[in-house]
Amino acid sequence: MEQEEQRLAEVKDAFGVIRVIERGPYRFLEFGDAVEQSCVFMPDPAWLEYDYTRAMLLGALCHPAPESALFLGLGAGSLTQACLRFLPLQDVEVIELRPEVLRLARQLLGFADDPRLTLQVGDAMSLLPQAEMADLIFVDLYTDTGPAAGHLAWGFLEQCQQRLHPGGWLIINQWGTARGAPLGAALLRGLFHRHYWECPVQEGNVVLLVPASLEQQPDFLSVRARLQALAPALGYSLQPLLEQVRPAS
């Protein structure tokens, strides 16, 4: 039986409509005409319901011991909270374009403040040069019509890679095409010299794992060991997603 849906909030800002919808123990952040952006399991807001968020966490495990992370785009904040809980992070910065998204995440979506966390409101493409260098950078910039301009902006993506510490990883939630390739595949291949990895997920997106340099390779044996050790705490396995990872198409 379908669970009854309840609208908890609806606000309008300069970029459009934002809603929070509740169905059973889940709450959903929606943009525009009921375009679902994020899902939160309210008994545990660090639980990752979607495969694309789990694939982004998998990308973070490519780093053996990340201490710093930069999130470009907050959404409901479940990925940020999962990384704060399960990774040895000491310094986390979030840049979110829309103040109302941050307010709703705090008030209705279980997003909790943390002493390791710094939050900035503004355009990630403008604020990136002021951000601290990081071991991990997550790019997840979406509107109700699809990925924001930054997902296909050569200069912005190049800056993201340049903001990584040596050994760092850039993790991009990229829209997938009907053929299963990431949106802008030709641009990405040229920018990153085909030196990145892809993880297609069931939502249709392709999560990109981009190392800080051409000399850097993922150690998938070590990643496998990390995800196996983490599985009991997570409550799910990232192994099926690891098996989907492929070199740049």
N, C-alpha and C positions, 0 to 999 in steps of 0.2 A: 504494500500500500504506500502510495506517495505521501510524504510528510507535508503537512501544511506549511505554506510559505508565509513569512511575515516580513514586511518592510520596516526596518528599524530606523532608517534615516535616509533622507534624500536632500541633497544640497546642490546648488549650482554655483560654479565659480567662473572665472574668465575662460576656462577651457571646456566647459560643458557640465553635464550632470554626473554626480557621484551618488551611488546608493550603497547601502548595506542591507543585505537580505539574509534572513535566518530560515534554515530548514533543519529541524531537529537539532543535533549538537553542532551543526556546521553553520558558519556565517560566511557570506560571499561579498566581496567588494566588486561592484559593477560600475562601468563607465558608460555614458551615453545611453543608447537604446538597448539596455540589458546585456551589454557585453561583459562577460565575466572576466575579471582580472585576477582575483586571488580567492583562495579558499582557506578558511581557518577552522580546525577542529577545536572547539572552544575548551573542552576539558584539558587539552594540551596544545597551546598555540605554537609550540616548536615542532609539532608533528607536520611532516610534509606529505600532503595528500596527492599532489600532482607529480607525475613523472618528470616534468621539466625541472621542478625544484629539486627533486632527488638527483637528477643528472647534474645540476649545478653544484650540489653538495659533493657528488662524486668527483667533479672537477677539482674541488678544493682539496681532496685527498691526494691529488698529484703532488702537493707540497708536503714534505715530511713533517714539518712543524711550523705552520704559519703563525706569526705573532700579530700581524696587522692585516686589515681588510678594508676595502672601500666598496660600498654598495651604491651604484648609480641607479636610482629608482627603488623605492621602498615597497610599494604595494601594501598589502596587509602586514608585512613584516615577518612572516613565518620563516622564510629562508634566513633572514638576519638572526632571528632568535635561535634557530637550529644551529647556526654556525657559532654563535656565542656559547651555546650549551655544550656542543660536541667537539669543538676545535680549541686548541690552546691559544686563543686570541687574547691579546692584551690591549689592543687599540683598534677600534672599529669606527669608521666614519660612514655616514649615510648622507647622500644628497637626494632630496625629493623635490620635485618641481612644485607640487600643489600643497599648500598649507592644510587644506581640508582633508587630504589623504592622511597626513600625519595625525591630525586631530581625531579623525574617525578610527584610525588604527589604534590609538591610545585609549579612546573612550569605549569602543564597541568591539574591537577585534583582538583584544588581549595582548597588544604590543606593550611590553614593559620597558621602562628605562633601565639602564645598566651603567655603572660607573665607568665602564670601558668604552661607552658609546658616545659619539659626537654626532649631532644631527644638524644639517643645514638645509634650509629651504631655498630653492632656486634652480636655475637651469644647469644641468650637469655639463652641458657643452661649454658654458661660460665659466663655471666654477672649477672645472677639472684642473686648470693650471695652478690653482691655489690649494688643491688637496695634497695631503701628505702622500709620500711614496708608500707603497703597500706590497705585501707578499701576495695578496689575492685582490683582484678587482672583478666585480660582478657587474655586468651591463644588462639591465632588464628595463628598458625604457619604452613603454607602450601607451598608446592612447586608445580611444574607442574605435579607431579606424585601422589600427595596426601599429607596427613599430615606428618609433619616433625617428626623426632625421638622422640622429646619431648612429643608428644601426647600419647606415649606408654612407656615412661621411668618412672619407679616407683620413683626413687630418685628425678628426676626433678619435677614431679607432687607433690611429698611429700614436697619438698622445697617450691613450689608455695603456698601450703596451710599454711606452716609455716611462710611465709612472710606476712600473713594477720594480721591486728590488731584484737583484740577481737571484735566479732560481724561482721567481714568481710566476704566477699563472693568471691570465686574463680569461674570464669565463663569460661567454655571451649567450644569452637566450635569443637565438635568431629564428625568425619566422621560416618555416619550411615551404617549399614550392610543391606543386602537384607531383613533381618527379622525385620528391624526397630529398632534394638538395637544399642547402640553406639559401635564403634570399640573398642576392648579390654575390653568388659564388665566384664569379669571375673577378670582381673587385677584391674579395677576400683572398683568393689565391694569389693575386698580384701583390697585395699589401703585405701578406704574411709569408710570401714565397713558398706557398703550399706546405708550410711547416706548422701545421696545427692538426687537431683531431676533432672528429664530429661524433656526437651521440644523438641519433634520431630518437624521438619519443612518441608515445601514442597520441599525444595531443596534436601532433603534426609539426611541432617545432623541432629545430635541430640545435642542440647546445654545442657550442664551440669551445674547445680547450686550446688556448694559445699560450705557448711558453714565452718567457721574457726574451729569449735569444735563439738564434739558429743552432747554437751549440747544445741546447737543452733538449733532452728527450724524456718522455714520461717513463717511469719505472713501474710498469703495470703489475709486476710481481709484488712489489711493495704496496701498491695501491690495493691489491687483492687482500693482502694481509691486514691492512688498516680497516678495510670495510668489513672483513670478517670479525675483527675485534670489536668493531663499533656496532654490529648488528643487534646484539642483545639490548643495548641501550636505546637504539633507534626504534626497535620493534618491527623492523622490516629489513630486507637485504637489498643492497645495491648491486649485488652480483649480476642479475639479469641485465642491468643497464651497462655494466662494464663489458659484458659480452657483445653489446651493440656498438661499442666504440670502434671507429674506423679512421684510417688516415684521411686527410682532406680529399674530397671527391673532385 
